[in-house]
Structure formats: C-alpha cells, structure tokens
Amino acid sequence: MDQSKRTTVALLGLFVGSGCSALIYEIVWLQQLGLVLGATSVSLAILLTSFMGGMCLGSLALPRLVSATRHPLRVYAVLELLIGICGVAILWGMPIVSRVYCSFALPGSGDLLARALVALTLLLPPTILMGATLPAIARWVKSSRLELSQLGFFYGANTFSAVLGSLLAGLCLLPFFDVVVATCVAAAINLCVAAGAWMLAERSCGTSRWEGEAPAEPNLSTQRTARREPRPPFALVPYLVIGLSGLTALGAEVVWTRWLGLLFGPTTYTFSILLAVFLLGLGAGSWGGAWLARRVRSPGVALSVAQLLLMAAIPFGAFMIVDVLPYWLHARDADQSLLTRMSLDVIRALAAFMPATLLWGASFPLAVATVADDRRDSARLVGGL
C-alpha cells in the first residue's frame, strides 16, 4: 500500500471519529433545546431544519470561501477544531440563550418564530462547519467518476460512526452522566481528529497525491474555463433528484420518529435507537451505492432506479409502523430487562426503516458519480449535492 492509500485509509478512520462526535452533539443539543423549546413535533422539525440547513450552507460555502490551493487535510483539521470549540461554547451559552428566549417568547406564530431564531442562533455556527467537512475531504480526491465514488465510502463510514455516537450519547453518556460530560467527550474526539488530520497533512506534502501547497496552475485555469462553458441541458437533474430525495428522507424521519416514539415510549434511549437505525440504513446504502457506482455503466440510471424503488419503500415503512409493528413483538412483560425491550425495538425499527434508508443512502454516491467531471473542482460538485 503506497503513501497515498495509507493516508486515505487513515482519513477514513478520522471521518469515523468526526461522525461520532457530530451525533453526540446532535443528541445533546436536541435534549437541551427540548427543555427550552418544548418536546413537540414542531420543535423537532425546527431543530432538524436548523441542523441540516447549517450543513447545507457549509457544503456550499467552503468551495467558494476556501481556495483550492489550501491543503485539504489542513482545512479539515481546522474545521474539526472549530467544531469542538463551538460545542463547548454552546454548552455554556445555552442558559443565556434560554433566558433571552423566555423573556421575549410570544404566543402563537410569534412564539414559533422565536423558537426558530433560538435554534438558528445556536446551531448554525457548528453545523456550517460540519457541513464543510465533506467538501474539504472531496479535494483530496480527483473529480473523476472513479475517484469521486470513493466519497461514498467516506460518507458511509461517517454515517456508521454516527450510529455509534447516537447510541453512545443516548444509552451511556446522558443516562449515566450529564450534558457536560457528553459535550466534553465529543469535543475531545474533535480535538483528536483535528490533530490526526494535521499530522496526515504534514506527512502527505510532497507525495504524488499532493505535490506541495498549490496544484498546478493549468488545472485551476481549466476549472475556470469549464465553469464558463454552458452546462448540458440536463446537468442540473441530479441535483434536483438528490434534493427531492433528501426532502423525503428528512420528512419521513420526523414523522416516523414521532410515531415510533409513541409506540416505544418517549425516552432518550428511544430517540437514540431510532436515529441509529435510520443512520445505519443510510450508511449501508451509501457503501452499496459507492460499490455500484464504480461498476455500472450509467450511475444516472441506477440513481433513477433507486428513486423508483423508494416510491414503494416509503409507503411500506408507513404501513409497517401503523398497521404491523403495534401488534408485532409487542408483548412486554413487566419482568423484561431493558436490554430485551431495546432489542425488540431495534428489530421493529429495522423492519420499518431499512428498505427506504438503504435506497436513500445509495442515492448520494450514485448522484456524485453522475455529476463527476474531471474539469471541475470536486469540492464544488460534492458541496452542491
């Protein structure tokens, strides 16, 4: 294994830590903000919108604000360090924001607007940084179809580690400790990831993957020329497809989580299990989509097939939750242990979530392979998607 491949494998491991810390933060923030905003479906939707909106802004902003001449691993290290700082700052700033919210909260729609502003104020800075991490890593690979399809494995590893983070926060850190300990654990992971990425950057300088600090000037001029050329008529179709796919995924997550929360019980461990199962399907689907994108002749056709299958998988999930799961493995004796009840909940959540989440997870690497273009900045391609 050459130096470049070893660095890529090590970076895959760092992405595992990044995903784990991100989900610890999400569980902690949702629990903290739920005390301020109320544990309602509207609050959950506002919080998820803030979280995902910040990640979207970060994905779009990094390729435009950070020059391609910057070493991608150093950029990634700085982002991880800043995420950890923001996580600790939110922990200590939450009481202040809570007092401000309680002072200015209004009845009706005014209260809804106030809740949205509170969530945006708290979550946008760290989530923008989280969203910028994948485009930063994208610059480590070339923008060809074969190279960009590797990002599906990064995305999958990040998602699998998010499963670990959600379970760690919901089943261990919060029940047995508190939000301070959970936040410090997540921040420590960010610090370790940042240090590891910086050391990898130092070792990779001068390799065939990264020759010094700046890529050759002809590559940059080629990318600028390509951006001035008119796009093909259907160039934006993959972006529209993946956007609508994300809309259905997050909409289903909110609705299904509320339904199963009523069935399993409104506890911290229930939300962690449901989130972990959802992410597990996304991660497995992403790895499968990355494998498929490197082998099929037309990844766009494979993306279309995945969306067509979702037309059956989404109603199937709703049918399972409403008409099957309430009567399936529902008998809970008083003497059942917590581990037994959790195992039954995991099995039922897998039965409902898995078909759709596998297809949603596969859609991203297939879309990346569809828009791959050697002439364009890989961070812009991935960030746009």
N, C-alpha and C positions, 0 to 999 in steps of 0.2 A: 504494500500500500504506500503510495507516494505521499509527499508532504501535504499536497492539496487535499487529497482524500481524507487523510488523518484529521486535518483541520475541519473538514466538512462534518465528519463523524463527531468530533468534539463539539462543534457548534450545534449539532443535533441534540447532544446532551444538555447544552446550555439552554436550548429552547424548552426542554423539559422543565427545568427549574423556573423559567420565565412563566410558563403556563400555570404551573403550580401556585406560584405567588399571586398571579392575577386572580385566580379563583378564590384564594383565601381572602384577598381584598374584597372581591365582589360579595361573598357571603357575609363578611364583617360589615361592609357598608350597607347592605340591604337590611341587616338586623338593626344597625344603629339608626338608619334613616326611617325604618319602620316605626321606631319609637317616637319620632318627630312627626312624620307624615301620616301615620296610621297604616295598619296592615290591610289595605284594601286592594282590589284589582286595579283601580285607577292609579294608586301609588306604585304598584308593581310595574304597570305599563310606563309610567313616567320615569321610573328608575332605569328600566331596561332601555328606554329611548335615550336617556342621557348617556348611559354606558356605551351603547352601540353607536350613538351619534358622535361621541367623542372619538371612538376608534375610527369611524369613517373620516372625520376631519384630519386625524393624524395620518391616515393612509394617503389622503390626497395632498396633505401639506408637505410631507417630508421630501418627496422628489422635487418640489418647487422651491423649497427653502434651503435645502442642504445640497451643496454641489456634489456632482458625481466624482469629483477629484478627491473627496474625503474618503478615507479608508472605511469601508462599510462596517468592519468589526469594531473600530473605534467609535463610530457613530452609535452602533448598537450598545456598546458598553456605557456610553454617556446616557443614553435613553434609560437603561436599566437603573443606573444610579439615581437619576432624577425621579423615576417611578417610586423607588424606595423612600426618597425624601418627601414626595407628595403623600405617600401613605402615612408616614409618621405625622406630617402636618395636619392631615385630615383628622387623625385621632385626637389631637389636641385642639383643633379648631371646631370640632363638632359641637361642643357645649355652647360656644359663642354663637354659631350659626343657629342653633336651636333656640336660643333666647331671642335672637332677632326675628326668627320666623314666628314665634309665639306672640311677639309684640305687634307684628303687622299683619297677621293672618286675617282674612276677611271671609264672610260667609259666601256660599255659592261658588260661582265661577271665579271670583276673585281669589278664593282660597286655592282653587286648582292652579291658577297662575302662580301664586306664591309658592306652592309645592314644587312646581316645575322649575322656578328660579332657584330654589334651595338646592335641588338635585343638580342642576347645571353648574351652579357655583362650586359645589363640592367635587363633582365627578369629572367635569370637563378637563381640567389640567392633567390628572394622571391617565385618563382614558385616551386623551390625544397622544400622549407619549406611548401608551400601549399599542395604539393603532399604527404608530410609526415604526414599530419594530420589524414587522414582516417586510415592508418595502426596503428597509435598511438592509436586511439579510438578502433580499432579492438582488441587490447589486453585487453580491458575492458570486452569483451565478450569471452566466451569459443569457441573453434574451432569446436564444433558440428554443424550439419546442422541446428538445430532449433535455436541455439544461433546466428550463423553467418547470418542467414536470416534476423535478426533484422537490420543488417547493411544496408539493402535495404531501411529501413525507415530513417536511418541517411542520406544516400545518397540522398533520395528523399527530406528530409527536407532541406538539404544543397542546392539542386537544386532549390527548390521553393523559398528559400531566395535569391538565385542568380537572380531569376526573379525580385524580389523586388529591388535588388541592381542595376541591369541594368536599370530599369525604373527610379529609384531614381537619378542615375547619368545622364542618357540621357535626362530626362524630367524636372529635377529640379536643380540639383547641377551645371551642366555645363551651361545650358542656362541662369540661373539667377545669378550664382556666377562665380567661375572660378576653375581651376585645383587645386589651393592651398586649397580652402575650401573643395572641394571634397576629396582630399587626407587626409586632417585633419579629416574629418568625418569618413573615412574608418579606419584611424589609431586609432581614439577614440573607434570605435567598437572593433578593435583588442584588445585594452587595457582592455576594459570591459570584453570581452570573456576570456582573459588570467586571469584576477582577479577572475572571476567566476569559471573557471576550477580549479584554485589553491585552492579556498575555498572548492570546492567539494572534491578535493583530501584530504584535511585535515579532512573533516567530514567522508570520506569513509574508512580511515585507521582503521583497526580492524574489519570491517564488514565482513559478510560471503563472499562478493564478492572479497574483497582484504584484506587478513589477513597479515597485516604488509607490509614491503617493498619488500620482496622477496617471490616468490612462492616456494612451497615445492621442494626440490632438486630432488626427483624421477620424477617429471613432466619434469624437464629440461633434465634429462638423457633419459627419454622416447622419448622426441623430438629428441635428438641427435641420438638415435638408429634408430628412424623412418627415419631420413634423410639419414642414411647409407644404408637402405634397398632399393633394386631395385624397381623402380616405375612400376606399371602395364603398359602394352603395350600402352594403350590409355589415360594415365594420363595427357598428355600434350594437348590433343584435346580441352578441354575447353579453355585453354589459347590461342590456335590458333584461335578458333572460336571468342572469345571476342576481340582478336586483329584485326581480319578482320572486325568485326562489328564496332569497333572504327574507322578503316580506312575509311569505307564507310560513317560513320556518319560525320566525320570532312570534308571529301571531299565534301559531299553533302552540308554541312553548308556553305563552302566557295562559291561553285557555286551558290547555291540558294540565298544566301545573295547578291551576285553581281547582279543576275538577278532581284530580287525584289527591290534592291536599285535603279536600273534604272527605274523601274516601279513606285515606291513610291516617288522617289526623293532622291538624295544623301545628306541627312541631318543627324545630330547626333541622332535625335529622331527616324528616320527610322531604323538605325542600332540597337538602343536600343530595339525597338519594335520587330524586327526580332529575335534578340538574346533572348529576354524574352519569346517569343512564342516557340522558339526552346527548351529552358530550361524548360518551363512549361510542354511540352510533355515528356521530359526526366524524370522530377520529378514525374509526374503522372504515367508514365510507371514503374518507379522504385518502387513506393509504390505498384502498382499492382503486379509486379514481386515478391516483398517480401512476399505479402499475398499469392500468388500462390505457392511460394517455400516451405512454411510451410504446404501445404495441398496436393500437388501432390505426387504420389508415386515415380516418376522419374523426378527430375528437369532437368536432361540432355535431356530428350525427349521434355519437354516444351521449353528448350532453342533451340532445333533443329526446333521446330515448329515456334518459333519467327523468326528465321533466314529465314525459308522458306517463311513466310508471308512478310518479308522485300523484297523478290525478286519481289513482286507485289507492295508494298508500295512505294519503291523508284521511279520506273517509273511513278507511279501515281502522286507523288509530282512534278516530272519534267513536266508531261503532264499538270497538273493544272497551273503551273507557266507560261508555254509557250503558251498554247492553250486556257485556260479558264479564268484565272484571269485578263488578259488585257482587257477583254470585260465584266467582271462581277463586278458590283458595281463600275464601272469606272467613271461614270458621276460625275464630281466635279464642282459644281457651284462656281462662284467667291465669293459668299457671304457665303459659307460654313465655319463654325468655325473650328479652329484647332482640337478641340475635336471630331467633326464629322468626319473629314478626318482621324484622328488617329483611331477611332473606325472602320471605313471601312477597313483600312489597317490591323488591328488586325484580323478582320473576315477573310479576304483573306489569311493572313499568316497562321491562324489556319487551314483553309481548305486544304492548301498545306502541311503543316508541320506535322500535328497531327498524321496521321496514322503511318508514319515511326518513329517519335520520341517516340511514346508510345512503340513501339517494341524495339527500341534501349535502352530505359530506363529500360525495363523489363529484358533485356539480362544480365545486371550486377548482380542483386541479384540471378537470376537463375544460372549463372555461379558460384557464390560464394557457393550456396547450392550444386552444382555439385561436387566441389572440397573439400567440408568440410571433415575434418579428425581430430578426437579427439587427435591424437598423434602429430600433427604438430602445430607450432606457428601460431596463427591466423593472426598476422601481416604479416608474410611471404606469407600466402595464399592470403590475400586481396591485399597486395602490388604487388604481381606478376600479379594478374589480372588487 
